[in-house]
Amino acid sequence: MSGEDKSEDVEKSGETEMKPIGILAVGLILGMVIGVAVGAFILPQIQGFGAPTLKPEVVGEKTVDFISNYGGLPPGVDVELINVTEVEDANLYKITFNLSMQGIILTVEPYEAYMTKDGKILFPQGIDMEEFEEKVKQQEEKQTIGDFIVSEDEICMEDEKPIIYFFGSEGCGGCRWEHPVMENVTAKFVGYISFHDNMDNSTADRDIFDKYSPEDYIPTIVLGCKYYRVGPGASMGENQEAKVLTALICNLTGNKPVDVCTDPEIEELINRI
């Protein structure tokens, strides 16, 4: 995921920047769903009066050309076309592509765009609603306290201590809210965890960030590679968010330090994980 929630798409170094998540992200999703719906159901009727149908290879070339020249990509980032397929029962082509820099793919999953078959209207991103709903359902089934998702990964360690990652930026309102909460909580676990505080550092631990926040949204919290969440816990309030973070980290450290992890409220949360 107001003016505080916006961030530039690119850092000065030319690398893709982490994007804050919030109301803007929801608006974009709704806009994409509506846009693709218009293309799938209304445009076929409008364009049914003799509009020429372009060949898939032509549509692919037009998409790559448009995104390369008008997509706001940083210097050195290339668009690599994967394939172009027809959307069944719609006057649309689906275009799948990657973004790369010096031959290195920058995204975990390929991008998808849609174009009308006459090549006049391009939807830069689309959502397969059935697939999206299935992903949401799977995430809900794996959620634990504080809306954290439980991964199937082994606990990541450094010097025999679980690693706690925070990814954020001062240009993101949610990050500015979450960061001091993380600092206060992790300070209770000195000697028991390894805290990687990546506030305003979009290059550190990039492999972890890309894995647990594939859409590059911030803030992102990864607790020992076992629990992770994209977005702030502001809806719970600072006090409850701190308790949730404490309980999850206690679960990773074997309930140490004892004076922190045996607090009755923390123990109650630990039992709910």
N, C-alpha and C positions, 0 to 999 in steps of 0.2 A: 502496500500500500505510500480548504482554507489556504492560504498562501504558505503557511508553515509546512503543509503536507506535500508540497511540490519539491522535486529535486531535478537537477539536470540529468539528462540521459547519459552523459559522458563526462568522465573526469578529464582534467587537463592532460593526463598521461595518455589519453586515448583509449583507456580501458573502460568497459561498461561499468557504470556506477550502480550501486545498490539503490533501489527505489523504495520510498516509504509507502506503507500500506495504510489504507483508511477508506473514508467515504469516497474519495476519488476513484479508488480501484473498483468499488461497487458500481459507481456510475459508468465506468468504462465497460465493465462486463455487461451491464444492461444495454449500453449503447451498441455493443457488438452483437448481442443477441437480436436486438431490434433490427440492426442493419442487415444481418444475414437473413432474417425473416422476410424483410422487404425484398431482398434479392431473390429469395427462393419462391415467393408466392405472388408478389405484385409485378415484379419486372417481367416474368415470363409472359404475362398478359399484354403488357405494354409493348414488348419487343417482338411480339408474334406477328407483326405486320411487315414481313419482308426484311427484317433486320438480318444482316449477314452474320454467319457463325464462323468465328476464327478457328483455325486448327490449334490443337493443344500446344504445339511447339511455339506458335506465334504468341499465344497467351503467356507462356513461360518467359519468352524473351521480353515482352512488354512489362511483365511484373518485375523481373530483375532490373530492367532499365529504370523503371519508375522508382523502385525502392532505393536503388543505387544513387540516383540523382536527386530525389526529393524526400528520401526517408530520414534525413537528418543523421546519417551514419557518420562516425568519426573517420578521419583519414586512415587509410590502411585496412578498413573493414570491408570485406567482400561478401556479396550475396551469391550463394551456391545453390542453384536449382536442383531439387531432388526429383520431383515428378509433377505432372499435371494430369488430373483425372476429372471426369465428368461427375457432377452431383446428380444422382438419380432423381427424376421427376422435378427438376428445377433447371432454370436457364443459367446455370452457373458452372464454372470450372473451379476445382479446388487445387491450389498451388502449394506445394510443400517445399520449403527451402531452409538452408542453414545460413548463419552468419559466421564468417571465419576471419582470422587475421594471421597472415604469414602461414597459411595452411593449417592453423589450429582452430578447431571448431569452438565457438564461444558459448554455445548453449547446450544444456543437457538434452533437451528434446527439440526437434525441428519446429520451425514456425509454420503456421498455416494461414493462407490468405485465400480470398475468393474473388473471382472476376466474372462479370457477365459475359456470355458467349460472344457478344459483339465487341468485347474489349473496351467498352466505354466507361464502366464503373468498376472500381477496385475496392474491396473490403479488406483492409490491411490485416485483419485478424478475425477469426471466427471461432465459435465454440460448438463442439459436438455435444449437444445437451445431454444425451443419454450417457456418454462417457464421463462428462463433467459430474452429473448426478451420482454416478457410480463411485467416482473418486471421493466425492464429499461423504457418501455413505461409508466408504471404507475408512476414511479418516475419523468419522464420528465413532465408529466401532473401536478404534484404537486410542481414543482420547482418554486422558486421565484428569486429575485435578488441574485447575487453572487453564483448561483448554489445551494443555500440552499433549502432543501426539507421542505415543510410545513406539519407538522404532524396534526393528528386529536385529539391530546391530549390537555387537559386543561393546562393552564400556570402553571408551578410548582413554588411555592413561598416559601420563607423563611423569617420570620419576615415581612410578607406582601410586600416583594420585589421579583421580578422575579430572578430566579437562573440562572447564566451563568456558563456553565461548559467548561473547556478546558482539553483535555486528550492528552498527548504527552510524548516524551522522548528526552533527549539530544543526544541519539544515532540515531535519525531520522532527516535527513536534512530538510525535510518539516516542522517538528515541530520546529526546531531552527529558521526557517524563520518566521513561523506564531506566535510563542509565544510572541515576543516583540510587534508585532502589536496588539495582544489581550491585553497585559498589558497596552499599551498606550491608547487604546480605553476604556477599562473598568475603567481606572483612571478618565475619564470624568464623570463617573456615580456614584461616591462615594456617598453613602447615598440613592441611588435609586435602586441599584441592590445588589445581594449577589453573589460574584465571587468565584467559586470553581476552583482554579488553580491547576490542577492535573498533573503538569509537573513532570515526573519521579516518579509518585506515581500510580502504576498499581493496587492498591487495593482499593483506595478511590472511593466512588460513583460507585462501580462496577456494580450495578444494572442498573444505567443510561447508562453506557458505553456499557454493553451487549445489551441493548435494541436498542440503536441508532447506534451501530457499531457491528452488530452480527458477522462479520468476523474478529473482533479485529484489525482493521486497525487504524493507527494514522497518522497525527493528526485528532482528532474528536472534533468538536465544537457543543455544544448543547445550544441553546439560549432559556431559559425559557421553555424547552420541547416543544416549538412550532415550532422552526426552527432548523434544524441541517444539518451538512455537514461533510462528511468524506473526508479528504484530504485538503491540503493548498490552499489558494487563490493566489498563486504566479503568476499565469498566468495573473492576473489583475494588478499586481504591488502593492506595499505597500500602496500608497496613495488611490487608488480605493478600495482596500480591507478594509482599515480603514473606508472609507465612508459607504461601504455596512454594515459592522458590526455596525457602529453607527446608521444607519437608522433602522436596524432590532431591535436593543436594544431600540431605541426611541419608536418604535411601541409597545414594551412591557411595557414601563414605562409611557405610556400616554403622550408621547412627553415631558418628563422631563429628565434633566433640560432644561428650555426654551432656554437658550443661546446656548446650543448645538444643540437642535432639530429643531430650527427655521432657521438654516443656509439654504440658498436657495438651495444649492446642496443636502443637506440632505433631505430637504422637497421634492425635486423632486424624490429622491429615495424612500422615504416613500410612495409617491403616486403610485409607481410601485409595491409595495408589494402585 
